[in-house]
């Protein structure tokens, strides 16, 4: 089945682009906006509308396969590619990608995805967002051409098995970390709440007291609202390096003491802390997280550390996993470029015995989220992010429903 055309459409994402550096430097929150000067190249405001590009591949029988190019909320931070604006990059796709795909057979996701992902223009790979969306469309095209589910294509080509069980869904609250947590509990989310602890003064506390208070509230709220006493979600909190900022990035004993305190407060619920420090350099970040992980393990502190910042590409993920820099790695899907790398990253983490969190960003689209569910069902990461958006309901619905469709269709196929 040949690809006969490639069509692009500009779109919106489920959230915003945020200038992370400006926020860390004290940009003032004002309603849904942030006030202050930008600190990252390309931004016209500290917070601006997220943009996407929908890439549609038209097959010779008239079917249309599509994927969405999107970049993370904190574009341009932590070693990532720059801000992704649709008007800037649609011409790039039409000039560099379209001639390479039109006329090609949609017969191998892995081969076509790797070709596009490795493509260099002017000595550089294309923006991660382009590679992300185009490879989604390729997967959909191969699935439609062969009358298979996308997860079945991935499983066939990477020699895995599509799971017949639900994968735990991790929901994120944004700044509305109280009301949105209630939604998560009522919906039975298995991992919650993210919480967006991205400022020492206003969210963590100079001595960590504000986060400690919030963890205590989380514990009590789950116990109050849960309908089943066996419901015990994992508490996964992203602190954006603020623990290191408050206690000292090289103060491992101090950070470990604080983590032990948080774990006691969280009990009986299991606690994960994402991004405890951010030293703004890949090598230093790996070493710092490796040492804190070693210390947490040595002391038997019941907390899992999750690598995020500076662990962006497939190469980064392998490097952090090889060095056990964290107990779990976030595979932030748009940062990896081609979704073939997402598959490779999950499988590598599982091989190394480190937790695989197939994540992403609130700043994606419904389509990229659906495709990511298919990747997860074929590779079985430890958890998958509910996305896009920060409102809980929409992102959880999109990911949960796509997962249930796959499970139901696979059961029906097995019964025929």
C-alpha positions in Angstrom: 0.0 0.0 0.0 1.7 3.2 -1.2 1.7 6.6 0.4 0.4 9.0 -2.3 0.4 12.3 -0.4 1.5 14.1 2.8 -0.7 17.0 4.1 0.1 19.2 7.1 -2.4 21.1 9.3 -1.4 23.5 12.1 -3.0 22.7 15.5 -3.1 23.5 19.2 -1.9 21.3 22.0 -3.6 20.5 25.2 -1.6 23.0 27.2 1.1 25.7 26.9 4.8 26.3 26.2 6.3 27.6 29.4 9.7 29.3 29.8 11.0 27.1 32.7 14.1 29.1 33.3 12.0 32.3 33.7 9.7 30.6 36.1 12.6 29.3 38.2 14.0 32.9 38.2 10.7 34.1 39.8 8.3 34.9 37.0 5.0 35.9 38.7 1.9 33.7 38.3 -1.1 35.8 37.4 -4.2 33.7 36.9 -3.4 31.3 34.1 -0.6 33.5 32.9 2.9 34.3 34.0 4.2 37.8 34.2 7.8 38.8 33.7 10.7 38.7 31.2 11.5 35.6 29.2 14.8 33.9 29.8 14.8 31.2 27.0 15.4 32.0 23.3 12.4 31.9 21.1 9.8 32.7 23.7 7.6 35.8 23.2 6.0 35.4 26.7 6.8 33.3 29.8 3.7 31.3 28.9 2.4 31.0 25.4 -0.1 28.8 23.6 1.1 25.4 22.7 1.3 24.6 19.0 1.3 21.3 17.0 1.4 20.1 13.4 -0.9 17.3 12.3 0.9 15.2 9.6 -1.5 13.2 7.4 -0.4 10.5 5.1 -2.9 9.7 2.3 -2.8 6.0 1.2 -3.6 4.9 -2.3 -6.9 3.3 -1.2 -8.0 6.7 0.2 -7.3 5.9 3.9 -5.6 8.7 5.9 -3.1 8.0 8.6 -2.0 10.7 10.9 0.2 11.7 13.8 0.8 15.0 15.6 4.1 16.8 15.9 4.4 18.3 19.4 7.0 19.4 21.8 7.2 19.4 25.6 5.8 22.2 27.8 9.3 23.3 28.8 10.8 23.5 25.3 14.3 24.8 25.1 15.1 23.7 28.7 17.3 20.9 30.0 19.1 20.4 26.7 16.0 20.2 24.6 15.3 21.4 21.1 14.0 25.0 20.8 10.4 26.3 20.7 8.3 24.5 18.2 6.0 26.9 16.2 3.8 25.5 13.4 4.4 28.2 10.8 8.2 27.8 11.2 8.2 24.0 10.7 5.4 23.1 8.3 7.6 24.3 5.4 10.4 22.1 6.7 8.1 19.0 6.7 6.9 19.7 3.2 10.4 20.3 1.9 12.3 17.6 3.7 9.9 14.8 4.6 7.2 14.8 1.9 9.5 13.9 -1.0 10.9 11.0 1.0 7.6 9.5 1.9 5.3 10.0 -1.1 5.5 7.0 -3.4 6.9 4.7 -0.6 5.3 1.5 0.5 3.7 1.6 4.0 5.0 -1.9 4.8 7.5 -1.5 7.7 7.1 0.9 10.6 10.5 0.3 12.0 12.4 0.8 8.8 10.6 3.9 7.7 10.6 5.4 11.2 14.3 4.9 11.7 15.0 6.4 8.3 13.1 9.6 9.1 14.4 9.8 12.6 18.0 9.5 11.4 17.6 11.9 8.5 20.0 14.8 8.7 19.6 18.2 7.0 22.5 20.5 7.1 24.4 18.1 9.3 21.6 18.0 12.0 18.6 15.8 12.7 15.3 17.5 12.3 13.5 18.9 15.3 12.4 16.2 17.8 8.7 17.3 17.3 8.8 16.7 13.6 10.3 13.2 14.0 7.8 12.5 16.8 4.7 13.3 14.7 5.9 12.0 11.3 6.8 8.6 12.8 3.3 8.4 14.5 1.8 8.9 11.1 4.0 6.2 9.6 2.9 3.7 12.3 -0.7 4.5 11.6 -0.1 4.1 7.9 1.5 0.7 8.3 -1.3 -0.4 10.6 -4.0 0.8 8.2 -2.3 -0.8 5.2 -2.0 -4.2 6.9 -5.4 -4.0 8.8 -3.8 -4.3 12.2 -3.8 -2.3 15.4 -0.9 0.0 15.9 0.2 -1.9 19.0 0.1 -5.1 16.9 2.5 -3.6 14.3 4.9 -2.6 17.1 4.7 -6.0 18.8 5.3 -7.9 15.5 8.3 -5.8 14.4 10.0 -5.7 17.9 9.1 -9.3 18.8 7.1 -8.4 21.9 3.6 -9.4 23.1 0.6 -7.0 23.3 -0.4 -7.0 26.9 -3.9 -8.2 27.9 -3.8 -6.1 31.1 -4.3 -2.4 31.9 -1.1 -0.3 32.4 -1.1 2.0 35.4 -2.1 5.5 34.3 -0.3 8.5 35.9 -2.4 11.7 36.1 -1.0 15.2 36.5 -2.7 18.0 38.4 -0.9 21.2 37.3 -1.1 24.0 39.8 -4.6 22.9 40.8 -3.1 20.2 42.9 -6.0 19.9 45.4 -9.2 19.9 43.4 -7.6 17.9 40.6 -6.3 15.3 43.1 -9.9 14.8 44.2 -10.8 14.0 40.5 -7.9 11.5 40.3 -9.0 9.7 43.5 -12.7 9.5 42.3 -11.6 8.2 38.9 -9.3 5.6 40.5 -6.1 6.8 39.0 -3.3 4.3 39.9 -0.5 6.9 40.1 -1.0 10.6 41.1 -0.8 13.6 41.3 2.4 15.0 39.8 1.7 18.3 41.6 4.0 20.6 39.7 6.3 21.6 42.6 8.4 23.9 40.5 9.2 26.8 43.0 11.0 26.6 46.3 9.3 29.6 48.0 5.7 29.0 47.0 5.5 25.2 46.6 8.3 23.3 48.3 9.1 25.6 51.2 12.6 26.7 52.2 12.9 23.7 54.5 10.5 21.5 52.4 7.6 22.2 54.8 5.1 23.1 52.2 5.5 19.9 50.2 5.5 17.9 53.4 2.2 19.4 54.4 0.8 18.6 50.9 2.0 15.0 51.1 0.2 14.7 54.4 -3.0 16.1 52.9 -2.7 13.7 50.0 -2.5 10.7 52.3 -5.6 11.9 54.3 -7.5 12.8 51.2 -7.1 9.4 49.6 -8.2 7.7 52.8 -11.3 10.0 53.0 -12.5 9.8 49.4 -11.6 6.3 48.2 -14.6 3.9 47.9 -12.5 0.8 48.2 -10.0 0.5 51.1 -7.8 -1.6 48.8 -7.3 1.5 46.5 -3.7 2.5 47.2 -2.3 4.7 44.4 1.4 5.5 44.1 2.2 9.1 45.1 4.4 10.4 42.3 5.5 14.0 42.7 7.6 16.0 40.3 9.7 18.6 42.2 11.6 20.1 39.2 14.9 20.2 41.1 13.6 22.2 44.0 14.8 19.8 46.7 18.3 20.3 45.5 17.7 24.0 45.3 16.5 24.2 48.9 18.9 21.7 50.5 21.9 21.9 48.2 22.4 19.9 45.0 25.5 18.1 46.6 24.0 17.8 50.0 23.0 14.2 49.6 22.6 13.4 53.2 20.3 16.4 53.7 18.2 15.5 50.7 18.0 11.9 51.8 16.9 12.9 55.3 14.1 15.0 53.7 13.1 12.1 51.4 12.9 9.8 54.5 10.6 12.3 56.2 8.4 12.5 53.2 8.2 8.7 53.0 7.0 8.5 56.6 4.3 11.1 55.9 3.2 9.3 52.8 2.9 5.9 54.4 1.1 3.6 53.8 1.2 4.8 50.2 4.4 4.4 48.1 6.2 7.5 47.2 8.1 8.5 44.0 10.0 11.8 43.7 10.8 13.0 40.1 13.7 15.3 39.5 15.0 15.9 43.0 17.8 18.1 41.7 18.7 19.9 38.5 22.3 20.8 38.1 21.9 22.0 34.5 24.4 19.6 33.0 23.9 16.0 31.8 27.0 14.4 33.2 26.7 16.3 36.6 23.0 15.4 36.7 23.6 11.7 36.1 26.3 11.7 38.8 24.2 13.6 41.3 21.2 11.4 40.8 23.3 8.2 40.9 24.8 9.2 44.3 21.4 10.1 45.8 19.9 6.9 44.5 22.8 4.9 46.0 22.3 6.7 49.4 18.6 6.1 49.4 19.1 2.4 48.7 21.9 2.1 51.3 19.7 3.7 54.0 16.6 1.7 52.9 14.5 4.8 52.4 11.2 3.7 50.8 11.3 6.3 48.0 11.8 5.8 44.3 13.7 8.5 42.5 12.7 9.3 38.9 15.1 10.7 36.3 13.7 13.4 34.1 15.7 16.6 33.4 18.8 16.1 31.2 17.7 12.5 30.5 16.0 13.3 27.2 17.2 11.2 24.3 17.4 7.4 23.9 21.2 7.8 24.4 20.6 9.7 27.7 18.1 7.1 28.9 20.5 4.3 28.3 23.3 6.3 30.0 21.2 7.0 33.1 19.9 3.4 33.2 23.4 1.9 32.8 24.5 4.0 35.8 21.4 3.5 37.9 20.9 7.2 38.1 17.4 6.9 39.6 15.1 3.9 40.2 12.9 4.9 37.3 13.4 6.9 34.1 10.8 9.1 32.5 10.7 8.4 28.8 9.5 11.8 27.8 8.1 10.8 24.5 8.4 14.0 22.4 12.0 14.5 23.5 13.0 11.2 21.9 12.1 12.3 18.4 10.9 9.2 16.5 8.5 7.0 18.4 10.7 4.0 17.4 13.1 5.4 20.1 10.2 5.3 22.7 9.9 1.6 22.0 13.6 1.0 22.3 13.8 3.0 25.5 11.1 1.1 27.3 12.6 -2.2 26.2 16.1 -1.1 27.3 14.9 0.0 30.8 13.1 -3.3 31.3 16.3 -5.2 30.2 18.3 -3.2 32.8 15.8 -3.7 35.6 15.1 0.0 36.0 11.5 1.4 36.1 10.2 2.5 32.7 7.8 5.4 32.9 6.4 6.2 29.4 5.7 9.8 30.0 5.4 12.8 27.7 4.0 16.2 28.4 0.7 18.0 29.0 1.6 20.0 25.9 0.7 17.1 23.5 -2.5 16.3 21.6 -5.2 13.7 21.7 -3.6 11.9 18.7 -0.1 11.7 20.1 -1.6 10.4 23.3 -3.5 7.7 21.5 -0.5 6.5 19.6 1.6 6.4 22.8 -1.0 4.1 24.4 -0.4 1.7 21.5 3.3 1.8 22.1 2.8 1.1 25.8 0.4 -1.8 25.1 3.1 -3.4 23.0 6.0 -2.8 25.4 4.5 -2.8 28.9 6.2 0.1 30.7 5.5 0.4 34.5 3.2 3.4 34.0 1.9 5.7 31.2 1.1 9.3 31.5 -2.4 10.6 31.1 -2.1 13.4 28.5 -2.6 16.0 27.2 -3.6 18.9 29.5 -3.6 19.5 33.2 -7.3 19.2 33.8 -7.2 15.4 34.6 -10.5 14.5 33.1 -9.6 14.9 29.4 -6.1 13.4 29.5 -7.2 10.5 31.6 -10.2 9.8 29.4 -8.1 9.8 26.2 -5.5 7.4 27.5 -7.9 5.2 29.4 -10.4 4.9 26.6 -7.7 4.1 24.0 -6.4 1.4 26.3 -9.8 -0.1 26.8 -10.5 -0.1 23.0 -7.3 -2.1 22.4 -8.1 -4.6 25.2 -11.7 -5.1 23.9 -10.7 -5.5 20.3 -8.0 -8.0 21.2 -10.4 -10.0 23.3 -13.0 -10.0 20.5 -10.3 -11.2 18.0 -9.3 -14.0 20.3 -12.9 -15.2 20.6 -13.6 -15.4 16.9 
